[in-house]
Amino acid sequence: MKYKITTLVENCVYGRQLRAEHGLSLYIETPEYNILFDTGASDLFIHNAHILNIDLKKTDYLILSHGHSDHTGGLRHFMALNETAKIVCKQEILCPKFKDDRENGIREVPVSERSRFLYINSITELVSGVFIFPQIEISDPEDTHFDRFYTRGNTGKIPDNFEDELALALTTNNSFSIISACSHRGITNIYRTVRDRFPALSPDLILGGFHIHNAATEKFEVIANHFKTNPVERIGTCHCTGVDKYALFHQQFNDRVFYNYTGNVIEIK
């Protein structure tokens, strides 16, 4: 086993005692390190980790994908539980965020606790084989998901183009796998960014939310058409992809697509 990914929180759940919420939290085990990717919307990820026999006190890094509350809502609970793990993100994650008029951002982090934050601005190999991509170039603007989202600029509320968003790549000698949370800047754009960094490796797994739940069919087709011409061994949809769009993906890609529910375990060998 090279990597083991356990879904601590997702919108759906199939397992006794585990619980679900609108959010996402993944626990990634490498040969030497333990990484938490997002915290979901509350402290529920801690409850589920306990049920799954995962000790979050042994987490070495917490990576935050972007500043929305359904991915950062458990941050203060994690920081109280684990007092040593570095928190990896982009500095823009601290900017206020809104969905329409509703505040939807990360809770304010006391200045005294910001010393634990490690801000990433360029492609970084965090630990062996685990790369953070903080700059996602938008090659195809059709696959972006910015509608109704805002942040605050010098002149007040402005449209949010998610400069705070990052993605993760897990590499082996032969392959790369991509982990994204909401893909506001587009899962196809994230794919191109990672592929261009690792042109000699084959794509194994794409895992995460694509932010097309309730979106027009055209948004789905942009992603589906991309992966028809750029095939990936496994596509794990979840969270803001929507169960409705998962069904459409499964119709087109059959068993190469799976739904990544709370408690699911994935291995990359």
Summary of the structure (lengths in Angstrom):
residues: 269
radius of gyration: 17.2
end to end distance: 4.8
largest distance: 50.4
contacts: 914
relative contact order: 0.17
helix: 28%
strand: 29%
